[in-house]
Structures are given as structure tokens and as C-alpha cells.
Amino acid sequence: QLAHVGMVRWLELDFADIANVVVAAEMGHTGTEGTQLLLQCAQPPSFFKENPSSPARAAPAPARRKGPVSPAAAGATPTSDFTSGQASAVDSHILRFTPGVLEPILSRLQALDL
């Protein structure tokens, strides 16, 4: 989820399109930025934007913004690549997590054997 010009936008990867996952913590590179995931994708992501007239958008801001929300749950609509084509052209994406966020599920990610 990204907040951009007063609207929330999503970049969504289909799990079946993830060809490989590298967990930076496995290599001892957690550093001060936290754990990193490198996702290598077979297909570009899908892009969504918040629908200004959706019932989810009408909720008060604190109720709308409690953690990640799926595009469908937010009444989002498909949109074009809002990364100036970068996310569509690149098949590797790095996700950075605050220290402590990803660590509880690292063993499950490593067990996926992607």
C-alpha cells in the first residue's frame, strides 16, 4: 500500500507468479533496515487505486488505515502502473521490513522452498 496524492494505491503480486524468494536474513544482512525479501516474479504486478466513492473510503480515517488492506476489501479499482513503468519492467522487487516485523514468520517463508 502506498498513500499518494490523498489516495491509497496498491501494487499486488499473485503468489503463483513469484518464481523465487530470497530472505536477506538468511545471508546475515538484516542490518539496521530490518529484514529484506527479494522477490523474483514471472509476471508483472497488478496495480489498484482506492475508489473515492467506495464505502471503505467513507469510513473515518483511523478506521480505514489500520494496517494493510487488500484492494478488494477497500473497494479499489484496477489502474495503470503508477511507478512510471518501473515495477512492470523489473522482475525483481525488494521488500524491506522494519526490524522484528518479518522475523516471526521467517521459518514459514523458508519452508516454502521457492
DSSP file (Angstrom, degrees, kcal/mol; ACC not computed):
  #  RESIDUE AA STRUCTURE BP1 BP2  ACC     N-H-->O    O-->H-N    N-H-->O    O-->H-N    TCO  KAPPA ALPHA  PHI   PSI    X-CA   Y-CA   Z-CA
    1    1 A Q              0   0    0      0, 0.0     2,-0.4     0, 0.0     9,-0.2   0.000 360.0 360.0 360.0 138.1    0.0    0.0    0.0
    2    2 A L  E     -A    9   0A   0      7,-2.6     7,-3.2     2,-0.1     2,-0.6  -1.000 360.0-138.9-133.4 135.7    1.2    3.5   -0.8
    3    3 A A  E     +A    8   0A   0     -2,-0.4     2,-0.4     5,-0.2     5,-0.2  -0.856  33.6 169.4 -91.6 124.8   -0.5    6.8    0.0
    4    4 A H  E >   -A    7   0A   0      3,-3.7     3,-1.7    -2,-0.6    -2,-0.1  -0.966  61.8 -17.8-143.7 120.8   -0.2    9.0   -3.0
    5    5 A V  T 3  S-     0   0    0     -2,-0.4     3,-0.1     1,-0.3    -1,-0.1   0.892 127.7 -49.4  50.8  48.2   -1.9   12.4   -3.6
    6    6 A G  T 3  S+     0   0    0      1,-0.2     2,-0.3     0, 0.0    -1,-0.3   0.485 123.1  94.4  76.8   2.8   -4.6   11.6   -0.9
    7    7 A M  E <  S-A    4   0A   0     -3,-1.7    -3,-3.7    -5,-0.0     2,-0.4  -0.924  72.4-123.4-126.2 152.0   -5.4    8.2   -2.3
    8    8 A V  E     -A    3   0A   0     -2,-0.3    42,-2.5    -5,-0.2     2,-0.3  -0.791  28.4-169.3 -92.5 135.7   -4.1    4.7   -1.4
    9    9 A R  E     -AB   2  49A   0     -7,-3.2    -7,-2.6    -2,-0.4     2,-0.4  -0.934   5.0-151.4-124.4 149.8   -2.6    2.7   -4.2
   10   10 A W  E     - B   0  48A   0     38,-2.3    38,-2.2    -2,-0.3     2,-0.5  -0.928  12.6-161.9-123.5 144.3   -1.7   -1.0   -4.3
   11   11 A L  E     - B   0  47A   0     -2,-0.4     2,-0.5    36,-0.2    36,-0.2  -0.996  25.9-169.5-117.0 118.9    0.9   -3.0   -6.1
   12   12 A E  E     - B   0  46A   0     34,-2.9    34,-3.1    -2,-0.5     2,-0.5  -0.944  13.3-161.1-123.2 130.5   -0.2   -6.6   -5.9
   13   13 A L        -     0   0    0     -2,-0.5     2,-0.4    32,-0.2     5,-0.1  -0.900  22.5-127.7-105.5 132.9    1.7   -9.8   -6.8
   14   14 A D    >   -     0   0    0     -2,-0.5     3,-1.9     1,-0.1     4,-0.3  -0.662  18.1-132.8 -76.0 131.6   -0.1  -13.0   -7.4
   15   15 A F  G >  S+     0   0    0     -2,-0.4     3,-1.5     1,-0.3    -1,-0.1   0.851 105.9  58.8 -55.6 -36.6    1.5  -15.7   -5.2
   16   16 A A  G 3  S+     0   0    0      1,-0.3    -1,-0.3    26,-0.0    -2,-0.0   0.712  99.8  58.8 -66.4 -20.0    1.6  -18.1   -8.2
   17   17 A D  G <  S+     0   0    0     -3,-1.9    25,-3.5    24,-0.1     2,-0.8   0.453  78.3 103.1 -89.7  -1.0    3.7  -15.5  -10.2
   18   18 A I  E <   +D   41   0B   0     -3,-1.5    23,-0.3    -4,-0.3     3,-0.1  -0.749  45.0 178.7 -85.0 114.3    6.5  -15.5   -7.6
   19   19 A A  E     +     0   0B   0     21,-2.7     2,-0.3    -2,-0.8    22,-0.2   0.780  64.6   4.4 -86.4 -29.9    9.3  -17.6   -9.1
   20   20 A N  E     -D   40   0B   0     20,-1.6    20,-2.7     2,-0.0     2,-0.4  -0.991  55.4-158.9-157.7 145.9   11.9  -17.2   -6.2
   21   21 A V  E     -D   39   0B   0     -2,-0.3     2,-0.5    18,-0.2    18,-0.2  -0.997   6.7-170.0-129.3 127.9   12.1  -15.6   -2.8
   22   22 A V  E     -D   38   0B   0     16,-2.3    16,-2.7    -2,-0.4     2,-0.7  -0.981  11.6-151.7-117.2 124.6   15.4  -14.7   -1.1
   23   23 A V  E >>  -D   37   0B   0     -2,-0.5     3,-1.4    14,-0.2     4,-0.6  -0.858   4.8-152.5 -95.9 117.8   15.3  -13.8    2.6
   24   24 A A  G >4>S+     0   0    0     12,-3.3     5,-1.9    -2,-0.7     3,-1.0   0.791  92.1  67.6 -62.5 -28.0   18.2  -11.4    3.3
   25   25 A A  G >45S+     0   0    0     11,-0.4     3,-1.2     1,-0.3    -1,-0.3   0.815  91.0  63.1 -62.7 -28.9   18.3  -12.6    6.9
   26   26 A E  G <45S+     0   0    0     -3,-1.4    -1,-0.3     1,-0.3    -2,-0.2   0.844 105.3  45.8 -62.0 -32.5   19.5  -16.0    5.7
   27   27 A M  G <<5S-     0   0    0     -3,-1.0    -1,-0.3    -4,-0.6    -2,-0.2   0.390 119.8-109.4 -93.1   3.3   22.6  -14.3    4.4
   28   28 A G  T < 5S+     0   0    0     -3,-1.2     3,-0.2    -4,-0.3    -3,-0.2   0.802  81.6 123.8  76.4  29.5   23.2  -12.3    7.6
   29   29 A H      < +     0   0    0     -5,-1.9    -4,-0.2     1,-0.2    -5,-0.1  -0.158  19.6 121.0-114.9  39.6   22.3   -8.9    6.0
   30   30 A T     >  +     0   0    0     -5,-0.2     4,-1.1    -6,-0.1     3,-0.4   0.899  41.3 160.7 -70.4 -37.7   19.5   -7.7    8.3
   31   31 A G  T  4  -     0   0    0     -3,-0.2     3,-0.5     1,-0.2    -1,-0.1  -0.009  65.1 -48.3  53.5-157.9   21.5   -4.5    9.2
   32   32 A T  T  4 S+     0   0    0      1,-0.2    -1,-0.2    67,-0.0     3,-0.1   0.600 132.8  66.4 -86.3 -12.3   19.7   -1.5   10.6
   33   33 A E  T  4 S-     0   0    0     -3,-0.4    -1,-0.2     1,-0.3    -2,-0.2   0.562 103.2-125.7 -85.7  -7.7   17.0   -1.6    8.0
   34   34 A G     <  -     0   0    0     -4,-1.1    -1,-0.3    -3,-0.5    64,-0.2  -0.504  52.4 -21.0  93.9-168.1   15.5   -4.9    9.1
   35   35 A T        -     0   0    0     62,-0.3    62,-2.6    63,-0.2     2,-0.4  -0.489  60.3-154.6 -79.6 146.3   14.9   -8.0    7.1
   36   36 A Q  E     - E   0  96B   0     60,-0.2   -12,-3.3    -2,-0.2     2,-0.4  -0.945   4.9-156.9-122.1 143.9   14.6   -7.8    3.3
   37   37 A L  E     -DE  23  95B   0     58,-2.6    58,-2.8    -2,-0.4     2,-0.6  -0.973   4.8-156.1-115.6 134.2   12.9  -10.1    0.8
   38   38 A L  E     -DE  22  94B   0    -16,-2.7   -16,-2.3    -2,-0.4     2,-0.5  -0.956  13.6-165.4-107.3 117.1   13.9  -10.3   -2.8
   39   39 A L  E     -DE  21  93B   0     54,-3.2    54,-2.7    -2,-0.6     2,-0.6  -0.900   7.3-161.4-105.5 126.0   11.0  -11.5   -4.9
   40   40 A Q  E     -DE  20  92B   0    -20,-2.7   -21,-2.7    -2,-0.5   -20,-1.6  -0.942  19.2-159.0-105.4 122.8   11.7  -12.6   -8.5
   41   41 A C  E     -D   18   0B   0     50,-3.5   -23,-0.2    -2,-0.6   -24,-0.1  -0.787  27.6-156.7-112.4 144.7    8.5  -12.6  -10.4
   42   42 A A  S    S+     0   0    0    -25,-3.5   -24,-0.1    -2,-0.3    -1,-0.1   0.698  88.3  29.7 -84.7 -22.5    7.4  -14.4  -13.6
   43   43 A Q  S    S-     0   0    0    -26,-0.6    -1,-0.1   -29,-0.1   -29,-0.1  -0.947  91.7-100.4-133.9 153.1    4.7  -11.7  -14.3
   44   44 A P        -     0   0    0      0, 0.0    44,-0.1     0, 0.0    47,-0.1  -0.322  48.1 -99.2 -67.7 159.3    4.4   -8.0  -13.6
   45   45 A P        -     0   0    0      0, 0.0     2,-0.3     0, 0.0   -32,-0.2  -0.209  31.1-113.1 -72.4 168.1    2.3   -7.0  -10.6
   46   46 A S  E     -B   12   0A   0    -34,-3.1   -34,-2.9    35,-0.0     2,-0.4  -0.754  28.2-141.9 -97.5 151.7   -1.3   -5.7  -10.8
   47   47 A F  E     +B   11   0A   0     32,-0.4    32,-2.3    -2,-0.3     2,-0.3  -0.940  20.4 176.5-121.8 138.9   -2.0   -2.1   -9.8
   48   48 A F  E     -BC  10  78A   0    -38,-2.2   -38,-2.3    -2,-0.4     2,-0.3  -0.945  12.2-157.8-136.5 155.2   -5.0   -0.7   -8.0
   49   49 A K  E     -BC   9  77A   0     28,-2.6    28,-2.7    -2,-0.3   -40,-0.2  -0.975  34.4 -96.1-132.8 152.1   -6.2    2.6   -6.6
   50   50 A E        -     0   0    0    -42,-2.5    26,-0.2    -2,-0.3    25,-0.1  -0.406  35.7-127.5 -64.5 135.3   -8.6    3.5   -3.9
   51   51 A N    >   -     0   0    0     23,-0.4     3,-2.1    24,-0.3     6,-0.3  -0.781  11.8-148.0 -86.1 116.5  -12.1    4.2   -5.3
   52   52 A P  T 3  S+     0   0    0      0, 0.0    -1,-0.1     0, 0.0    24,-0.1   0.739  96.2  48.7 -60.2 -22.1  -13.1    7.6   -3.8
   53   53 A S  T 3  S+     0   0    0     22,-0.1    22,-0.0     4,-0.1     5,-0.0   0.350  84.3 118.1-100.0   7.8  -16.8    6.6   -3.8
   54   54 A S  S <> S-     0   0    0     -3,-2.1     4,-1.2    20,-0.1     3,-0.5  -0.405  72.8-123.5 -73.7 151.1  -16.3    3.2   -2.0
   55   55 A P  H  > S+     0   0    0      0, 0.0     4,-0.6     0, 0.0    -1,-0.1   0.835 112.5  59.5 -60.6 -32.1  -17.9    2.6    1.4
   56   56 A A  H >4 S+     0   0    0      1,-0.2     3,-0.7     2,-0.2    19,-0.1   0.868 103.4  51.1 -64.6 -35.5  -14.5    1.8    2.8
   57   57 A R  H 34 S+     0   0    0     -3,-0.5    -1,-0.2    -6,-0.3     7,-0.1   0.803 102.3  61.3 -70.7 -28.6  -13.2    5.3    1.8
   58   58 A A  H 3< S+     0   0    0     -4,-1.2    -1,-0.2    -3,-0.1    -2,-0.2   0.659  84.1  99.6 -73.6 -15.1  -16.2    6.8    3.6
   59   59 A A  S << S-     0   0    0     -3,-0.7     5,-0.1    -4,-0.6    -3,-0.0  -0.335  92.8 -86.1 -67.6 153.6  -15.1    5.4    6.9
   60   60 A P    >>  -     0   0    0      0, 0.0     4,-1.7     0, 0.0     3,-0.9  -0.287  43.8-109.0 -58.6 147.8  -13.3    7.7    9.3
   61   61 A A  H 3> S+     0   0    0      1,-0.3     4,-1.8     2,-0.2     3,-0.2   0.852 115.8  53.0 -51.2 -46.9   -9.5    7.8    8.6
   62   62 A P  H 34 S+     0   0    0      0, 0.0    -1,-0.3     0, 0.0    -3,-0.0   0.873 110.9  48.2 -61.1 -33.5   -8.4    5.9   11.8
   63   63 A A  H X4 S+     0   0    0     -3,-0.9     3,-0.5     1,-0.2    -2,-0.2   0.828 113.2  48.5 -73.2 -31.0  -10.8    3.1   10.9
   64   64 A R  H 3< S+     0   0    0     -4,-1.7    -1,-0.2    -3,-0.2    -3,-0.1   0.797 108.8  52.1 -76.6 -29.3   -9.6    2.9    7.3
   65   65 A R  T 3<  +     0   0    0     -4,-1.8     2,-1.3    -5,-0.2    -1,-0.2  -0.054  64.7 125.3-108.9  31.6   -5.8    2.9    8.0
   66   66 A K  S <  S-     0   0    0     -3,-0.5    -1,-0.1     1,-0.1    -3,-0.0  -0.689  83.8 -51.2 -92.4  86.9   -5.3    0.1   10.5
   67   67 A G  S    S-     0   0    0     -2,-1.3    -1,-0.1     2,-0.1     2,-0.0  -0.063  98.6 -22.2  78.5 179.6   -2.6   -2.0    8.7
   68   68 A P        -     0   0    0      0, 0.0     2,-0.4     0, 0.0    -2,-0.0  -0.308  58.6-165.1 -64.9 143.8   -2.6   -3.4    5.2
   69   69 A V        -     0   0    0     -4,-0.0    -2,-0.1     5,-0.0     5,-0.0  -0.987  22.7-115.7-128.7 138.3   -5.9   -3.8    3.5
   70   70 A S     >  -     0   0    0     -2,-0.4     4,-1.5     1,-0.1     6,-0.2  -0.399  26.4-117.8 -70.1 151.9   -6.5   -5.8    0.3
   71   71 A P  T  4>S+     0   0    0      0, 0.0     5,-3.0     0, 0.0     4,-0.3   0.893 115.1  52.3 -56.7 -40.1   -7.6   -3.9   -2.8
   72   72 A A  T >45S+     0   0    0      1,-0.2     3,-1.3     3,-0.2    -2,-0.0   0.912 107.5  51.1 -63.8 -42.1  -10.9   -5.8   -2.9
   73   73 A A  T 345S+     0   0    0      1,-0.3    -1,-0.2     2,-0.1   -17,-0.1   0.793 110.9  49.5 -65.8 -27.2  -11.7   -5.0    0.8
   74   74 A A  T 3<5S-     0   0    0     -4,-1.5   -23,-0.4    -3,-0.2    -1,-0.3   0.417 114.5-114.8 -91.8   2.2  -11.0   -1.4    0.1
   75   75 A G  T < 5 +     0   0    0     -3,-1.3   -24,-0.3    -4,-0.3    -3,-0.2   0.854  56.2 172.7  67.8  33.4  -13.3   -1.2   -2.9
   76   76 A A      < -     0   0    0     -5,-3.0   -26,-0.2    -6,-0.2    -1,-0.2  -0.323  22.9-142.9 -76.1 157.6  -10.2   -0.5   -5.1
   77   77 A T  E     -C   49   0A   0    -28,-2.7   -28,-2.6    -2,-0.1    -1,-0.0  -0.914  27.3 -97.3-118.8 148.0  -10.3   -0.3   -8.9
   78   78 A P  E     +C   48   0A   0      0, 0.0   -30,-0.3     0, 0.0     2,-0.3  -0.294  49.2 175.1 -59.6 147.3   -7.6   -1.5  -11.3
   79   79 A T        -     0   0    0    -32,-2.3   -32,-0.4     1,-0.0     3,-0.1  -0.865  31.9 -84.0-143.8 176.8   -5.3    1.3  -12.6
   80   80 A S        -     0   0    0     -2,-0.3     2,-0.5     1,-0.1    -1,-0.0  -0.301  65.5 -68.8 -80.4 170.3   -2.2    1.7  -14.7
   81   81 A D    >   -     0   0    0      1,-0.2     3,-0.6     2,-0.1     4,-0.2  -0.461  44.7-170.0 -63.1 112.0    1.4    1.3  -13.4
   82   82 A F  T 3  S+     0   0    0     -2,-0.5    -1,-0.2     1,-0.2   -71,-0.0   0.307  74.4  77.4 -89.3   8.9    1.9    4.3  -11.0
   83   83 A T  T >  S-     0   0    0      0, 0.0     3,-1.5     0, 0.0    -1,-0.2   0.094 115.7-103.0-102.1  21.7    5.6    3.6  -10.8
   84   84 A S  T <  S-     0   0    0     -3,-0.6    -2,-0.1     1,-0.3    -3,-0.0   0.821  76.9 -57.2  59.1  33.8    6.3    5.2  -14.2
   85   85 A G  T 3> S+     0   0    0     -4,-0.2     4,-1.7     1,-0.0    -1,-0.3   0.324 113.8 114.9  86.1  -7.9    6.7    1.7  -15.6
   86   86 A Q  H <> S+     0   0    0     -3,-1.5     4,-1.6     1,-0.2    -2,-0.1   0.925  75.4  46.2 -64.0 -47.6    9.4    0.6  -13.3
   87   87 A A  H  4 S+     0   0    0      1,-0.2    -1,-0.2     2,-0.2    -3,-0.0   0.806 114.4  49.3 -68.3 -29.0    7.5   -2.1  -11.4
   88   88 A S  H  4 S+     0   0    0      1,-0.2    -1,-0.2   -44,-0.1    -2,-0.2   0.811 113.7  45.1 -77.6 -30.7    6.2   -3.6  -14.7
   89   89 A A  H  < S+     0   0    0     -4,-1.7     2,-0.4    -3,-0.1    -2,-0.2   0.732 103.3  69.9 -86.3 -23.6    9.6   -3.7  -16.4
   90   90 A V     <  -     0   0    0     -4,-1.6    -5,-0.0    -5,-0.2   -49,-0.0  -0.814  57.8-165.5-101.9 132.8   11.6   -5.1  -13.5
   91   91 A D  S    S+     0   0    0     -2,-0.4   -50,-3.5   -47,-0.1     2,-0.5   0.508  72.1  70.2 -95.6  -3.0   11.1   -8.7  -12.5
   92   92 A S  E     -E   40   0B   0    -52,-0.2     2,-0.4     2,-0.0   -52,-0.2  -0.955  60.9-176.0-115.3 131.7   12.9   -8.5   -9.1
   93   93 A H  E     -E   39   0B   0    -54,-2.7   -54,-3.2    -2,-0.5     2,-0.5  -0.987  14.5-147.7-128.3 135.1   11.4   -6.5   -6.2
   94   94 A I  E     -E   38   0B   0     -2,-0.4     2,-0.5   -56,-0.2   -56,-0.2  -0.899  10.0-165.1-104.3 125.4   12.9   -5.8   -2.8
   95   95 A L  E     -E   37   0B   0    -58,-2.8   -58,-2.6    -2,-0.5     2,-0.5  -0.947   6.8-157.6-108.8 125.8   10.6   -5.5    0.2
   96   96 A R  E     -E   36   0B   0     -2,-0.5     2,-0.4   -60,-0.2   -60,-0.2  -0.887   6.7-163.9-107.7 133.4   12.1   -4.0    3.3
   97   97 A F        -     0   0    0    -62,-2.6   -62,-0.3    -2,-0.5     3,-0.1  -0.921  26.6-107.7-118.1 140.5   10.6   -4.7    6.7
   98   98 A T    >>  -     0   0    0     -2,-0.4     3,-2.3   -64,-0.2     4,-0.5  -0.329  58.2 -80.5 -57.9 143.0   11.1   -2.9    9.9
   99   99 A P  T 34 S+     0   0    0      0, 0.0    -1,-0.1     0, 0.0   -65,-0.0  -0.211 117.8  18.0 -50.3 132.6   13.2   -4.9   12.4
  100  100 A G  T 34 S+     0   0    0     -3,-0.1    -2,-0.1     1,-0.0   -66,-0.0   0.194  99.9  94.9  93.3 -15.4   11.1   -7.5   14.1
  101  101 A V  T <4 S+     0   0    0     -3,-2.3     4,-0.2     1,-0.1   -67,-0.0   0.941  94.1  28.0 -75.7 -47.5    8.2   -7.5   11.7
  102  102 A L  S >< S+     0   0    0     -4,-0.5     3,-1.7     1,-0.2     4,-0.5   0.719  99.8  85.0 -88.1 -22.5    9.1  -10.4    9.4
  103  103 A E  G >  S+     0   0    0      1,-0.3     3,-1.2     2,-0.2     4,-0.4   0.820  80.6  61.7 -54.9 -38.4   11.1  -12.5   11.9
  104  104 A P  G 3  S+     0   0    0      0, 0.0    -1,-0.3     0, 0.0     4,-0.1   0.777 114.2  35.2 -62.0 -23.5    8.2  -14.3   13.4
  105  105 A I  G <> S+     0   0    0     -3,-1.7     4,-2.2    -4,-0.2     3,-0.3   0.322  85.0 104.6-111.7   8.8    7.3  -15.9   10.1
  106  106 A L  H <> S+     0   0    0     -3,-1.2     4,-2.7    -4,-0.5     5,-0.2   0.895  79.7  53.4 -57.1 -42.2   10.8  -16.4    8.6
  107  107 A S  H  > S+     0   0    0     -4,-0.4     4,-1.6     1,-0.2    -1,-0.2   0.886 109.2  49.0 -63.3 -37.1   10.7  -20.1    9.3
  108  108 A R  H  > S+     0   0    0     -3,-0.3     4,-0.7     2,-0.2    -1,-0.2   0.899 111.6  49.2 -68.3 -39.3    7.4  -20.5    7.4
  109  109 A L  H >< S+     0   0    0     -4,-2.2     3,-0.9     1,-0.2     4,-0.4   0.918 111.4  49.1 -63.4 -42.8    8.8  -18.4    4.4
  110  110 A Q  H >< S+     0   0    0     -4,-2.7     3,-1.0     1,-0.2    -1,-0.2   0.826 105.4  58.8 -67.5 -30.0   11.9  -20.6    4.3
  111  111 A A  H 3< S+     0   0    0     -4,-1.6    -1,-0.2     1,-0.2    -2,-0.2   0.665  87.0  76.5 -72.8 -16.5    9.8  -23.7    4.4
  112  112 A L  T << S-     0   0    0     -3,-0.9    -1,-0.2    -4,-0.7    -2,-0.2   0.776  86.0-152.4 -65.0 -25.8    8.0  -22.7    1.2
  113  113 A D    <         0   0    0     -3,-1.0    -3,-0.1    -4,-0.4    -2,-0.1   0.914 360.0 360.0  53.5  50.6   11.2  -23.8   -0.7
  114  114 A L              0   0    0     -5,-0.3    -1,-0.1   -93,-0.1    -4,-0.1   0.448 360.0 360.0 -83.6 360.0   10.6  -21.3   -3.6
